[in-house]
Amino acid sequence: MKKILLIDDEERMLDLLSMYLSMAGYACYKSTSGIKGLEMLKREKIDLVLLDAMMPEMDGWETCIKIREFSDVPVIIVTARHETEDIVKGLSIGADDYITKPFDEKELLARIEAILRRVNKHAYVECNGLLWDEERYVLVYNGQTLVVTPKEFSLIGTLMKNPNKVLTRELLISTLWSEDTETEGRTIDSHIRNVREKLRGVAFPVEKHLKTVWGIGYKWEQ
């Protein structure tokens, strides 16, 4: 059963959403603040967060930013505003989708199902003892779990899922961030250095697999 974390300062809305989503087969966790929601997200294995934008103390925008500091869990922001600026803001800080109040319950359910279908395509890649497991969100080498950031995890996964292909810095940026980001190639280079150091730290032969293609990008050799 998929777990959904509902974060909204209005308890009535929490109860209504929980009732509807529970009837659709989801297990619902409820939080009346962003701060409590973050604590719950760190304790529980949550599959998706439904996050209200307008909350006191810590609003949905700040909560989403905090979530992205430690988790890639899908986030749908709920807002009462239809302004394009709000929508763009939510997507730019890491939200996966948005829905505006008042919304149709069937539309909300469809959006949730669409996101979960996309993110739950299990990815499992292994190379020379190094295991990248997207579903369990772990990177393991010979029984040693590597501590990596979400961007580092996505970066090495993208390379390992495309063995022997040269991936340009521009492609990696658009894959890990977005096409309109102002992120530069130096950022990719920095992440690559960090990944290499962490792999060397567990004695993985990274020089044999992670190659620099000078002036272009990087590739993973099987």
Summary of the structure (lengths in Angstrom):
residues: 222
radius of gyration: 19.2
end to end distance: 35.8
largest distance: 57.1
contacts: 649
relative contact order: 0.10
helix: 43%
strand: 22%
